[in-house]
Amino acid sequence: MTGKDEVAREQVRRRYADAARSVADGGCCGSAASCCEPAVGAVSAGVGTTFGSVLYETSQTDDLPSQAVLASLGCGNPTAVADLREGERVLDLGSGGGIDVLLSARRVGPRGFAYGVDMTDEMLALARANAAEACAQNVEFLKGTVEAVPLPDAAVDVVISNCVINLSTDKPAVLAEMFRVLVNGGRIGLSDVVAEDALTPAERAERGSFVGCIAGAMSRSEYLDGLAAVGFVDTSVEFTHEVALGMHGAIIRAAKPQ
């Protein structure tokens, strides 16, 4: 990892640590319910409508711990698109306060299991407290990075993630790790910020910062090419809502061959 990459990772870690402490202290993640900042040219009513807990159905979150909902920092709802099934093992990359792990654990039932991986001690503490409050027995939160997942090969059936891969400084490593930890025939269902192919990296940076989930976003073709390069098939990137000019919340799907 270069010095520049280390600086970027530390900025991300600090921002999410601050968000976890704010939620634990009874507040929200800054002035909006997200760590992702309003981007230049952001659409609709601003960040509150494009990031955070507003992207979940109320019926999904009503009975979750309030701090899990307040700490929702994503750009989508990956549990709604991953088609989780009873008995499956699920991994959430960058699990934050644990909302997607808890929702996944509910979907896969007592015969299934949901793992969360996060690099931020404060977020891990918050997630574990939320799991205890929810009396979730089939969950585990692990400290690690999305570029080096602390699970063995072929450990899970499904990988999900919510607005985290754009924050990685080594996206090919993240895609390769997803492929590695999946069983043959496993699949991914991700939410992420994705740029239109016409936008250059410089133009993406003009629309928002790296820690604000904008500057580090891949383009649609970069995502598809990256997934194919590590072995995924049946890949797709579907734009769902615009978060800045030419940049979108998106659903990414792919499968590991049998």
Backbone as numpy.savetxt, mean C-alpha at the origin, in Angstrom:
# Nx Ny Nz CAx CAy CAz Cx Cy Cz
22.18 0.54 -1.94 21.34 1.73 -1.94 22.23 2.98 -1.94
21.92 3.91 -2.80 22.70 5.15 -2.88 22.37 6.06 -1.70
23.23 7.06 -1.51 22.96 8.04 -0.46 21.65 8.76 -0.67
21.33 9.06 -1.92 20.07 9.73 -2.23 18.89 8.85 -1.87
19.01 7.55 -2.17 17.93 6.62 -1.83 17.75 6.51 -0.32
18.85 6.49 0.42 18.77 6.41 1.87 18.07 7.63 2.44
18.36 8.80 1.89 17.71 10.02 2.34 16.20 9.95 2.09
15.83 9.48 0.89 14.41 9.38 0.55 13.70 8.40 1.47
14.32 7.26 1.75 13.69 6.28 2.63 13.53 6.84 4.04
14.52 7.56 4.53 14.43 8.13 5.87 13.34 9.20 5.93
13.17 9.97 4.86 12.09 10.96 4.84 10.73 10.28 4.92
10.59 9.18 4.19 9.33 8.42 4.23 9.11 7.87 5.64
10.17 7.26 6.21 10.04 6.67 7.55 9.62 7.73 8.56
10.24 8.90 8.51 9.92 9.94 9.47 8.48 10.42 9.31
8.06 10.57 8.07 6.71 11.09 7.85 5.66 10.12 8.38
5.88 8.82 8.16 4.90 7.84 8.62 5.00 7.60 10.12
6.19 7.75 10.67 6.32 7.69 12.13 5.54 8.83 12.77
5.67 10.03 12.22 4.93 11.18 12.73 3.43 10.95 12.64
2.99 10.35 11.52 1.57 10.08 11.35 1.07 9.09 12.39
1.84 8.04 12.66 1.45 7.05 13.66 1.37 7.68 15.04
2.34 8.51 15.38 2.31 9.17 16.69 1.11 10.09 16.80
0.78 10.79 15.72 -0.37 11.69 15.74 -1.66 10.92 15.99
-1.84 9.80 15.30 -3.04 8.99 15.50 -3.09 8.43 16.91
-1.95 7.91 17.38 -1.91 7.34 18.73 -2.22 8.37 19.79
-1.90 9.63 19.50 -2.18 10.71 20.44 -3.59 11.27 20.32
-4.38 10.66 19.43 -5.77 11.06 19.30 -6.06 12.02 18.18
-5.05 12.28 17.34 -5.26 13.18 16.21 -5.41 12.43 14.91
-5.26 13.15 13.81 -5.27 12.56 12.48 -3.88 12.71 11.88
-3.72 12.23 10.66 -2.42 12.31 9.99 -2.26 13.69 9.36
-2.03 14.68 10.20 -1.91 16.02 9.67 -3.28 16.64 9.50
-3.39 17.60 8.59 -4.66 18.30 8.40 -5.65 17.49 7.58
-5.16 16.47 6.85 -6.03 15.57 6.11 -5.81 14.17 6.62
-6.72 13.27 6.28 -6.62 11.89 6.76 -5.67 11.09 5.90
-4.54 11.67 5.58 -3.57 10.98 4.75 -2.21 11.59 4.92
-1.17 10.76 4.73 0.20 11.30 4.70 0.55 11.80 3.32
-0.26 11.46 2.34 0.01 11.91 0.97 -0.52 13.33 0.82
0.33 14.19 0.31 0.00 15.62 0.27 -0.86 15.96 -0.93
-1.61 17.05 -0.90 -2.29 17.51 -2.09 -1.27 17.81 -3.18
-1.46 17.25 -4.35 -0.52 17.45 -5.44 -0.86 18.71 -6.23
0.13 19.20 -6.95 -0.11 20.32 -7.86 -1.10 19.86 -8.93
-2.16 20.61 -9.10 -3.17 20.21 -10.07 -4.10 19.13 -9.56
-4.15 18.92 -8.23 -5.03 17.91 -7.67 -6.48 18.23 -8.03
-7.25 17.18 -8.26 -8.62 17.36 -8.72 -9.60 17.23 -7.57
-10.86 17.39 -7.89 -11.97 17.24 -6.95 -11.79 18.20 -5.78
-12.12 17.75 -4.58 -12.08 18.64 -3.42 -10.76 18.55 -2.68
-9.78 17.93 -3.29 -8.47 17.88 -2.65 -8.13 16.51 -2.14
-7.07 16.47 -1.32 -6.53 15.19 -0.90 -7.54 14.35 -0.14
-8.46 14.97 0.56 -9.42 14.22 1.35 -10.31 13.33 0.54
-10.48 13.58 -0.74 -11.33 12.74 -1.58 -10.52 11.78 -2.43
-9.21 11.84 -2.40 -8.40 11.00 -3.27 -7.47 10.07 -2.50
-7.29 10.30 -1.20 -6.46 9.46 -0.36 -7.17 9.21 0.96
-6.87 8.09 1.60 -7.32 7.87 2.97 -8.56 7.03 3.12
-9.17 7.11 4.31 -10.27 6.21 4.68 -11.53 6.46 3.88
-11.66 7.62 3.23 -12.84 7.90 2.43 -13.00 6.92 1.28
-11.93 6.22 0.91 -11.98 5.27 -0.21 -12.51 3.90 0.20
-12.85 3.74 1.47 -13.46 2.49 1.95 -14.95 2.70 2.17
-15.74 1.63 1.93 -17.15 1.68 2.27 -17.29 1.75 3.80
-18.20 2.57 4.26 -18.41 2.70 5.69 -18.74 1.37 6.34
-19.47 0.53 5.61 -19.84 -0.78 6.15 -18.62 -1.66 6.42
-17.51 -1.39 5.71 -16.29 -2.16 5.93 -15.57 -1.73 7.20
-15.66 -0.48 7.54 -14.80 0.07 8.60 -15.53 0.38 9.90
-16.85 0.29 9.91 -17.61 0.68 11.09 -17.17 -0.04 12.36
-16.85 -1.35 12.23 -16.52 -2.12 13.42 -15.02 -2.33 13.59
-14.20 -1.56 12.86 -12.75 -1.62 13.06 -12.34 -0.61 14.13
-11.19 -0.82 14.78 -10.69 0.18 15.72 -10.56 1.54 15.04
-10.97 2.58 15.73 -10.98 3.91 15.11 -9.58 4.34 14.68
-8.55 3.93 15.42 -7.20 4.34 15.06 -6.72 3.64 13.80
-7.22 2.45 13.51 -6.88 1.79 12.25 -7.45 2.57 11.07
-8.66 3.09 11.25 -9.29 3.87 10.18 -8.62 5.22 10.03
-8.33 5.89 11.15 -7.67 7.19 11.09 -6.30 7.11 10.44
-5.63 5.97 10.61 -4.28 5.81 10.07 -4.27 5.30 8.64
-5.43 5.25 8.01 -5.49 4.82 6.61 -4.89 5.90 5.72
-3.80 5.56 5.04 -3.04 6.56 4.29 -2.98 6.26 2.80
-3.81 5.34 2.33 -3.65 4.84 0.98 -4.41 5.61 -0.07
-4.34 5.08 -1.30 -5.00 5.71 -2.45 -6.06 4.80 -3.05
-6.46 3.78 -2.30 -7.46 2.84 -2.80 -7.88 1.89 -1.71
-8.47 0.78 -2.13 -8.96 -0.25 -1.22 -8.61 -1.60 -1.81
-7.37 -2.06 -1.61 -6.93 -3.29 -2.28 -7.72 -4.53 -1.88
-8.26 -4.55 -0.67 -9.02 -5.73 -0.26 -10.30 -5.89 -1.08
-10.77 -4.80 -1.68 -11.98 -4.87 -2.48 -11.72 -5.44 -3.87
-10.45 -5.47 -4.29 -10.15 -5.93 -5.65 -9.33 -7.21 -5.67
-8.85 -7.66 -4.51 -7.97 -8.83 -4.49 -8.74 -10.14 -4.52
-10.06 -10.10 -4.39 -10.89 -11.31 -4.44 -10.40 -12.35 -3.44
-10.26 -11.91 -2.20 -9.75 -12.81 -1.16 -10.77 -13.90 -0.85
-10.23 -15.10 -0.55 -11.08 -16.27 -0.33 -10.76 -16.91 1.00
-11.75 -17.62 1.52 -11.61 -18.33 2.79 -10.36 -19.21 2.77
-9.57 -19.10 3.83 -8.41 -19.98 4.00 -7.13 -19.50 3.35
-7.16 -18.38 2.63 -5.94 -17.92 1.95 -5.01 -17.19 2.91
-3.73 -17.16 2.52 -2.70 -16.40 3.24 -2.42 -15.13 2.44
-2.46 -13.99 3.13 -2.36 -12.69 2.48 -1.20 -11.92 3.08
-0.49 -11.18 2.24 0.58 -10.29 2.69 0.26 -8.87 2.24
0.29 -7.93 3.20 0.11 -6.51 2.89 1.46 -5.83 3.01
1.96 -5.29 1.89 3.24 -4.59 1.88 3.04 -3.14 2.31
3.76 -2.73 3.34 3.60 -1.38 3.87 2.28 -1.26 4.60
2.11 -2.06 5.65 0.79 -2.25 6.26 0.35 -1.11 7.16
1.24 -0.19 7.51 0.83 1.00 8.26 0.08 0.66 9.53
-1.05 1.33 9.75 -1.84 1.11 10.95 -2.66 -0.15 10.96
-2.63 -0.91 9.86 -3.20 -2.25 9.85 -4.58 -2.41 9.27
-5.16 -1.36 8.68 -6.54 -1.46 8.22 -6.72 -2.57 7.18
-5.81 -2.68 6.21 -5.98 -3.68 5.16 -5.67 -5.09 5.66
-4.78 -5.21 6.64 -4.53 -6.52 7.24 -5.76 -6.99 8.00
-6.37 -6.11 8.77 -7.56 -6.49 9.53 -8.73 -6.84 8.60
-8.91 -6.07 7.55 -9.96 -6.39 6.58 -9.68 -7.71 5.88
-8.41 -7.95 5.56 -8.03 -9.21 4.90 -8.26 -10.39 5.82
-7.88 -10.24 7.09 -8.06 -11.32 8.06 -9.53 -11.71 8.17
-10.38 -10.70 8.12 -11.82 -10.97 8.17 -12.27 -11.75 6.93
-11.74 -11.37 5.78 -12.16 -12.01 4.53 -11.69 -13.46 4.44
-10.47 -13.75 4.88 -9.94 -15.11 4.74 -10.38 -16.03 5.86
-10.90 -15.47 6.94 -11.47 -16.28 8.00 -10.43 -16.95 8.88
-10.88 -17.70 9.86 -9.96 -18.32 10.83 -9.01 -19.34 10.22
-9.36 -19.91 9.10 -8.44 -20.86 8.44 -7.38 -20.15 7.60
-7.55 -18.85 7.37 -6.58 -18.06 6.63 -5.70 -17.26 7.56
-4.81 -16.46 6.96 -3.88 -15.66 7.76 -3.50 -14.41 6.97
-3.28 -13.33 7.71 -2.90 -12.06 7.07 -1.63 -11.53 7.74
-0.60 -11.30 6.92 0.65 -10.70 7.37 0.69 -9.23 6.94
1.30 -8.41 7.77 1.63 -7.05 7.39 3.11 -6.81 7.57
3.73 -6.12 6.63 5.15 -5.77 6.71 5.26 -4.25 6.67
6.01 -3.69 7.61 6.22 -2.25 7.65 7.60 -1.98 8.24
8.23 -0.89 7.82 9.58 -0.58 8.30 9.58 0.40 9.48
8.40 0.90 9.85 8.31 1.98 10.83 7.84 1.44 12.17
8.67 1.54 13.18 8.34 1.00 14.50 7.04 1.57 15.04
6.82 2.86 14.83 5.61 3.50 15.36 4.35 2.95 14.69
4.42 2.71 13.39 3.28 2.12 12.70 3.05 0.68 13.14
4.12 -0.08 13.34 3.98 -1.46 13.80 3.32 -1.51 15.17
3.73 -0.63 16.06 3.12 -0.58 17.39 1.64 -0.25 17.30
1.30 0.72 16.44 -0.10 1.09 16.26 -0.91 -0.06 15.68
-0.35 -0.74 14.66 -1.05 -1.85 14.03 -1.29 -2.99 15.01
-0.28 -3.31 15.82 -0.43 -4.40 16.79 -1.48 -4.05 17.84
-1.51 -2.80 18.24 -2.54 -2.37 19.20 -3.93 -2.46 18.57
-4.04 -2.10 17.31 -5.33 -2.19 16.62 -5.77 -3.63 16.47
-4.83 -4.54 16.17 -5.17 -5.96 16.05 -5.64 -6.51 17.38
-4.99 -6.10 18.46 -5.41 -6.56 19.79 -6.80 -6.05 20.13
-7.07 -4.78 19.80 -8.40 -4.21 20.07 -9.47 -4.92 19.27
-9.12 -5.32 18.04 -10.07 -6.01 17.18 -10.18 -7.49 17.49
-9.36 -7.98 18.43 -9.33 -9.41 18.79 -9.04 -10.28 17.57
-8.17 -9.78 16.69 -7.80 -10.52 15.48 -6.70 -11.52 15.82
-7.00 -12.80 15.68 -6.06 -13.85 16.02 -5.22 -14.30 14.84
-5.71 -14.09 13.63 -5.04 -14.63 12.43 -4.26 -13.54 11.70
-3.51 -12.73 12.45 -2.70 -11.67 11.86 -1.32 -11.64 12.52
-0.35 -11.15 11.78 0.99 -10.91 12.33 1.61 -9.74 11.59
2.20 -8.83 12.35 2.88 -7.68 11.77 4.39 -7.85 11.93
5.11 -7.76 10.83 6.54 -8.02 10.78 7.29 -6.75 10.42
8.43 -6.52 11.07 9.26 -5.39 10.69 10.14 -5.77 9.52
10.12 -4.93 8.49 10.94 -5.18 7.32 10.62 -4.16 6.25
11.34 -4.24 5.16 11.09 -3.35 4.03 10.41 -4.10 2.91
9.76 -3.36 2.05 9.07 -3.99 0.92 10.05 -4.50 -0.12
11.31 -4.07 -0.03 12.35 -4.54 -0.94 13.01 -5.83 -0.44
12.78 -6.20 0.81 13.36 -7.42 1.40 12.37 -7.97 2.42
11.36 -8.65 1.95 10.25 -9.10 2.79 10.72 -10.24 3.70
10.46 -10.15 5.01 10.92 -11.17 5.95 10.00 -12.40 5.99
9.76 -12.99 4.83 9.01 -14.23 4.71 9.73 -15.14 3.73
9.57 -16.46 3.87 10.23 -17.39 2.94 9.57 -17.41 1.58
10.19 -18.09 0.65 9.62 -18.26 -0.69 8.25 -18.96 -0.57
7.36 -18.61 -1.51 6.06 -19.29 -1.64 5.30 -19.32 -0.31
5.30 -18.21 0.41 4.68 -18.17 1.74 3.22 -17.76 1.72
2.77 -17.07 0.64 1.41 -16.52 0.64 0.74 -16.77 -0.70
-0.59 -16.67 -0.65 -1.40 -16.85 -1.86 -1.69 -15.52 -2.56
-1.69 -14.43 -1.80 -2.07 -13.12 -2.33 -1.17 -12.06 -1.73
-0.75 -11.10 -2.54 -0.04 -9.91 -2.05 -0.90 -8.69 -2.38
-1.10 -7.85 -1.35 -1.79 -6.59 -1.56 -0.88 -5.46 -1.11
-1.20 -4.25 -1.49 -0.47 -3.07 -1.05 -1.31 -1.85 -1.37
-1.16 -0.81 -0.56 -2.01 0.36 -0.71 -1.15 1.62 -0.70
-0.82 2.11 -1.89 -0.11 3.37 -2.07 1.25 3.36 -1.38
1.99 2.26 -1.56 3.30 2.10 -0.94 4.41 1.92 -1.96
4.14 1.21 -3.03 5.20 0.90 -4.00 5.75 2.17 -4.62
4.91 3.19 -4.79 5.43 4.46 -5.33 6.45 5.11 -4.41
6.46 4.72 -3.12 7.39 5.29 -2.15 8.73 4.54 -2.11
8.83 3.41 -2.80 10.06 2.64 -2.78 11.10 3.27 -3.69
12.36 3.19 -3.27 13.46 3.68 -4.10 14.03 2.58 -4.98
13.53 1.35 -4.85 13.99 0.21 -5.67 12.79 -0.62 -6.06
12.02 -0.12 -7.02 10.78 -0.77 -7.39 10.98 -2.14 -8.04
12.02 -2.37 -8.86 12.24 -3.73 -9.37 12.41 -4.75 -8.25
13.07 -4.35 -7.15 13.23 -5.26 -6.01 11.88 -5.59 -5.37
10.99 -4.60 -5.27 9.67 -4.84 -4.69 8.88 -5.82 -5.55
8.90 -5.61 -6.84 8.15 -6.50 -7.74 8.71 -7.91 -7.68
10.03 -8.04 -7.61 10.65 -9.36 -7.51 10.30 -10.04 -6.19
10.23 -9.27 -5.10 9.88 -9.84 -3.80 8.44 -10.34 -3.80
7.54 -9.60 -4.42 6.17 -10.07 -4.51 6.10 -11.41 -5.22
6.83 -11.52 -6.32 6.85 -12.77 -7.09 7.42 -13.90 -6.24
8.49 -13.62 -5.50 9.17 -14.65 -4.71 8.28 -15.23 -3.61
7.57 -14.37 -2.88 6.81 -14.85 -1.73 5.49 -15.49 -2.11
5.07 -15.35 -3.36 3.82 -15.95 -3.80 4.01 -17.43 -4.16
2.98 -18.22 -3.88 2.95 -19.59 -4.38 2.71 -19.56 -5.89
3.03 -20.64 -6.57 2.67 -20.75 -7.98 1.15 -20.64 -8.12
0.71 -19.81 -9.02 -0.71 -19.55 -9.18 -1.23 -18.43 -8.28
-0.34 -17.87 -7.44 -0.74 -16.76 -6.58 -0.96 -15.48 -7.37
-1.44 -14.45 -6.71 -1.82 -13.23 -7.43 -1.57 -11.99 -6.58
-1.56 -10.84 -7.23 -1.44 -9.57 -6.55 -2.66 -8.71 -6.86
-3.04 -7.88 -5.88 -4.09 -6.88 -6.06 -3.64 -5.63 -5.33
-3.15 -4.66 -6.06 -2.52 -3.48 -5.48 -3.32 -2.22 -5.77
-3.24 -1.27 -4.86 -3.65 0.11 -5.13 -2.38 0.96 -5.11
-2.23 1.83 -6.08 -1.03 2.67 -6.13 -1.33 3.89 -6.97
-0.45 4.88 -6.86 -0.51 6.04 -7.76 0.31 5.70 -9.00
-0.28 5.91 -10.16 0.35 5.57 -11.43 0.20 6.76 -12.38
1.27 7.07 -13.09 1.26 8.19 -14.04 0.85 7.73 -15.43
0.26 8.63 -16.17 0.03 8.36 -17.59 1.37 8.27 -18.29
1.43 7.48 -19.35 2.70 7.22 -20.02 3.36 8.48 -20.57
2.57 9.48 -20.89 3.14 10.67 -21.50 3.93 11.53 -20.52
3.73 11.33 -19.22 4.41 12.17 -18.23 5.83 11.69 -17.98
6.79 12.59 -18.09 8.18 12.27 -17.78 8.37 12.26 -16.26
9.45 11.65 -15.76 9.73 11.72 -14.32 9.78 13.15 -13.80
10.34 14.06 -14.60 10.41 15.46 -14.16 9.02 16.06 -14.03
8.13 15.73 -14.95 6.77 16.25 -14.89 6.01 15.66 -13.70
6.29 14.41 -13.36 5.66 13.81 -12.17 6.12 14.56 -10.92
7.41 14.87 -10.86 7.96 15.58 -9.69 7.38 16.97 -9.55
7.00 17.59 -10.68 6.38 18.91 -10.62 5.01 18.87 -9.95
4.38 17.70 -9.94 3.02 17.58 -9.45 2.94 17.23 -7.96
4.07 16.90 -7.34 4.06 16.57 -5.92 5.38 15.94 -5.52
5.59 15.80 -4.24 6.87 15.31 -3.73 6.92 13.79 -3.72
8.12 13.28 -3.45 8.30 11.83 -3.33 7.53 11.30 -2.12
7.72 11.92 -0.95 7.02 11.44 0.24 5.52 11.70 0.16
5.09 12.57 -0.74 3.68 12.82 -0.95 3.03 11.88 -1.93
3.72 10.79 -2.29 3.17 9.71 -3.11 3.03 10.05 -4.59
3.69 11.11 -5.04 3.51 11.56 -6.42 4.78 11.40 -7.26
5.87 12.00 -6.83 7.07 12.05 -7.66 7.65 10.67 -7.96
7.48 9.72 -7.04 8.04 8.39 -7.23 7.16 7.42 -7.98
6.02 7.87 -8.46 5.08 6.96 -9.13 5.62 6.48 -10.47
5.38 5.23 -10.77 5.70 4.68 -12.09 4.59 5.03 -13.07
4.94 4.99 -14.35 3.92 5.13 -15.38 3.24 3.78 -15.59
2.13 3.81 -16.31 1.40 2.57 -16.58 2.29 1.56 -17.30
2.99 2.00 -18.33 3.83 1.05 -19.09 5.01 0.58 -18.25
5.56 1.45 -17.40 6.65 1.03 -16.51 6.19 -0.05 -15.55
4.97 0.08 -15.04 4.42 -0.94 -14.15 4.27 -2.27 -14.89
3.64 -2.22 -16.05 3.39 -3.45 -16.80 4.70 -4.12 -17.22
5.65 -3.33 -17.68 6.95 -3.89 -18.07 7.69 -4.48 -16.88
7.62 -3.79 -15.73 8.30 -4.26 -14.54 7.72 -5.57 -14.03
6.41 -5.69 -14.04 5.76 -6.93 -13.62 6.14 -8.09 -14.54
6.12 -7.82 -15.84 6.47 -8.87 -16.80 7.93 -9.28 -16.66
8.80 -8.34 -16.34 10.24 -8.63 -16.25 10.56 -9.62 -15.13
9.77 -9.63 -14.05 10.05 -10.57 -12.96 9.24 -11.85 -13.08
8.36 -11.95 -14.10 7.69 -13.22 -14.37 6.18 -13.22 -14.25
5.57 -12.08 -13.87 4.11 -12.05 -13.73 3.42 -12.15 -15.09
2.22 -12.71 -15.06 1.38 -12.80 -16.26 0.01 -12.21 -15.93
-0.82 -12.07 -16.97 -2.17 -11.54 -16.81 -2.15 -10.20 -16.09
-1.25 -9.33 -16.50 -1.05 -8.05 -15.83 -2.04 -7.00 -16.34
-2.46 -6.13 -15.43 -3.33 -5.03 -15.83 -3.15 -3.86 -14.88
-3.32 -2.65 -15.40 -3.31 -1.43 -14.60 -4.56 -0.64 -14.98
-5.46 -0.49 -14.03 -6.73 0.19 -14.28 -6.80 1.48 -13.47
-6.88 2.61 -14.15 -7.03 3.88 -13.47 -8.43 3.98 -12.84
-8.48 4.49 -11.60 -9.75 4.61 -10.91 -10.16 6.05 -10.64
-9.20 6.91 -10.25 -9.54 8.31 -9.98 -8.27 9.13 -10.12
-8.43 10.36 -10.60 -7.29 11.23 -10.82 -6.90 11.91 -9.52
-5.59 11.86 -9.19 -5.10 12.51 -7.97 -4.30 13.77 -8.28
-3.85 13.91 -9.51 -3.18 15.11 -10.01 -3.26 15.03 -11.53
-2.92 16.10 -12.19 -3.04 16.11 -13.65 -2.17 15.02 -14.26
-2.82 14.07 -14.92 -2.10 12.98 -15.58 -1.66 11.88 -14.65
-2.10 11.91 -13.39 -1.71 10.90 -12.40 -2.95 10.39 -11.70
-2.97 9.07 -11.45 -4.20 8.42 -11.03 -3.98 7.42 -9.92
-4.99 7.32 -9.04 -5.10 6.12 -8.24 -5.42 4.98 -9.18
-4.83 3.82 -8.96 -4.99 2.73 -9.91 -5.03 1.39 -9.19
-5.66 0.43 -9.83 -5.69 -0.96 -9.39 -4.76 -1.75 -10.29
-3.83 -2.47 -9.68 -2.86 -3.27 -10.43 -3.09 -4.73 -10.09
-3.26 -5.55 -11.11 -3.46 -6.98 -10.92 -2.45 -7.77 -11.75
-2.06 -8.92 -11.23 -1.17 -9.82 -11.97 -1.18 -11.16 -11.26
-0.65 -12.18 -11.94 -0.61 -13.53 -11.37 0.76 -14.15 -11.60
1.13 -15.05 -10.69 2.33 -15.85 -10.85 1.93 -17.14 -11.55
2.61 -17.54 -12.60 2.21 -18.74 -13.34 2.16 -19.98 -12.45
1.30 -20.90 -12.81 1.21 -22.19 -12.08 2.50 -22.99 -12.24
